[in-house]
Amino acid sequence: MVSLDTEFPTIPALLKSYARRFGLELRVVENRNGLHSLEDIEKAIDDNTFAVVLSSVNWVIGERIDLSELSRIAHEHGAWLIVDAVQHLGSLRLFPEKEGVDALSAGSEKWLISPDTGAGLIYASDELLEEAKPISGLLNNEPPTGDWGSWWGLPEKDPWGELRPAKGIRKLDFGGGPPYLIASALLASLRLINGLGIDRIERHNTKLAKIVVNEVRALGLDVFSADSSIVTIKTGLELQH
């Protein structure tokens, strides 16, 4: 598996655990002055690569990865492209199917402006869903009677009976019960974002980011990255210990 050295700690924790469990080599691409070139990432990918797992927008410096080009590189080697989009969705446009992303997840407590930590979104391509073999829970199976509500009331129901795996993204829903209140809060946030329009939001965010970048550079300072809604300033100051 391939990832980047500046990822939010969640990704390193998950990938290290996954690598140990399945005996996979973990290749971490080091940054150059805070950034990662596609050329450096490509060098870490070969025909044995299972997946490339990284953030589409970096949480520290705002580096925005060219997902279309990276997916092309990954797919040429038979690897999946799995994306953490928590610093991307809600702020900038992202079309995972168009850009060749195989799986994507994002918590909603940041740019998706949902007040409840714990809500989020996932996307998976048809190809990944076809190959995925998740552990069977309850909600990732089809209700035996068409809906779970009517099944619960059947005296003859068999909890140990065979269930058919659900189709589509529900195949990955291993949980035992939907978080109704959290989902309602997220739904309101998504309606607000869709009502404004992600194109309009991206134009506004990038306009503000450019204002900050121009003011910073006018002061003789520089920035790490200027292609997302996150702007990190190079102050030249030494860290105090």
WOBEL-V408326 format. One record per residue. N is the residue number from 1. OMEGA is omega as a letter, one per 30 degrees, with the letter a starting at -180 (none if undefined). Layout:
BEGIN
n=N omega=OMEGA
n=N omega=OMEGA
END
This chain:
BEGIN
n=1 omega=a
n=2 omega=l
n=3 omega=a
n=4 omega=a
n=5 omega=a
n=6 omega=a
n=7 omega=l
n=8 omega=a
n=9 omega=l
n=10 omega=a
n=11 omega=l
n=12 omega=a
n=13 omega=a
n=14 omega=a
n=15 omega=l
n=16 omega=l
n=17 omega=a
n=18 omega=a
n=19 omega=l
n=20 omega=a
n=21 omega=a
n=22 omega=l
n=23 omega=a
n=24 omega=l
n=25 omega=l
n=26 omega=l
n=27 omega=a
n=28 omega=a
n=29 omega=a
n=30 omega=a
n=31 omega=l
n=32 omega=a
n=33 omega=l
n=34 omega=a
n=35 omega=l
n=36 omega=l
n=37 omega=l
n=38 omega=l
n=39 omega=l
n=40 omega=l
n=41 omega=a
n=42 omega=a
n=43 omega=a
n=44 omega=a
n=45 omega=l
n=46 omega=a
n=47 omega=l
n=48 omega=a
n=49 omega=l
n=50 omega=a
n=51 omega=l
n=52 omega=a
n=53 omega=a
n=54 omega=l
n=55 omega=l
n=56 omega=l
n=57 omega=a
n=58 omega=a
n=59 omega=a
n=60 omega=a
n=61 omega=l
n=62 omega=l
n=63 omega=a
n=64 omega=a
n=65 omega=l
n=66 omega=a
n=67 omega=a
n=68 omega=a
n=69 omega=a
n=70 omega=l
n=71 omega=l
n=72 omega=a
n=73 omega=a
n=74 omega=a
n=75 omega=l
n=76 omega=a
n=77 omega=l
n=78 omega=a
n=79 omega=l
n=80 omega=l
n=81 omega=a
n=82 omega=a
n=83 omega=l
n=84 omega=a
n=85 omega=a
n=86 omega=l
n=87 omega=a
n=88 omega=a
n=89 omega=a
n=90 omega=a
n=91 omega=a
n=92 omega=l
n=93 omega=l
n=94 omega=l
n=95 omega=a
n=96 omega=a
n=97 omega=l
n=98 omega=a
n=99 omega=l
n=100 omega=l
n=101 omega=a
n=102 omega=l
n=103 omega=a
n=104 omega=l
n=105 omega=l
n=106 omega=l
n=107 omega=a
n=108 omega=a
n=109 omega=a
n=110 omega=a
n=111 omega=l
n=112 omega=l
n=113 omega=l
n=114 omega=a
n=115 omega=a
n=116 omega=l
n=117 omega=a
n=118 omega=l
n=119 omega=l
n=120 omega=a
n=121 omega=l
n=122 omega=l
n=123 omega=l
n=124 omega=l
n=125 omega=l
n=126 omega=a
n=127 omega=l
n=128 omega=l
n=129 omega=l
n=130 omega=a
n=131 omega=a
n=132 omega=l
n=133 omega=a
n=134 omega=l
n=135 omega=a
n=136 omega=l
n=137 omega=l
n=138 omega=a
n=139 omega=l
n=140 omega=l
n=141 omega=l
n=142 omega=l
n=143 omega=a
n=144 omega=a
n=145 omega=a
n=146 omega=l
n=147 omega=a
n=148 omega=a
n=149 omega=a
n=150 omega=a
n=151 omega=a
n=152 omega=a
n=153 omega=a
n=154 omega=l
n=155 omega=a
n=156 omega=a
n=157 omega=a
n=158 omega=a
n=159 omega=a
n=160 omega=a
n=161 omega=a
n=162 omega=l
n=163 omega=l
n=164 omega=l
n=165 omega=l
n=166 omega=l
n=167 omega=l
n=168 omega=a
n=169 omega=l
n=170 omega=l
n=171 omega=a
n=172 omega=a
n=173 omega=a
n=174 omega=a
n=175 omega=a
n=176 omega=l
n=177 omega=a
n=178 omega=l
n=179 omega=a
n=180 omega=a
n=181 omega=l
n=182 omega=a
n=183 omega=l
n=184 omega=l
n=185 omega=l
n=186 omega=l
n=187 omega=l
n=188 omega=l
n=189 omega=a
n=190 omega=l
n=191 omega=l
n=192 omega=a
n=193 omega=a
n=194 omega=l
n=195 omega=l
n=196 omega=a
n=197 omega=a
n=198 omega=l
n=199 omega=l
n=200 omega=l
n=201 omega=l
n=202 omega=l
n=203 omega=a
n=204 omega=a
n=205 omega=a
n=206 omega=l
n=207 omega=l
n=208 omega=l
n=209 omega=l
n=210 omega=l
n=211 omega=l
n=212 omega=a
n=213 omega=a
n=214 omega=l
n=215 omega=l
n=216 omega=a
n=217 omega=l
n=218 omega=l
n=219 omega=l
n=220 omega=l
n=221 omega=a
n=222 omega=l
n=223 omega=l
n=224 omega=a
n=225 omega=a
n=226 omega=a
n=227 omega=l
n=228 omega=a
n=229 omega=a
n=230 omega=l
n=231 omega=l
n=232 omega=a
n=233 omega=l
n=234 omega=a
n=235 omega=a
n=236 omega=l
n=237 omega=l
n=238 omega=l
n=239 omega=l
n=240 omega=a
n=241 omega=none
END
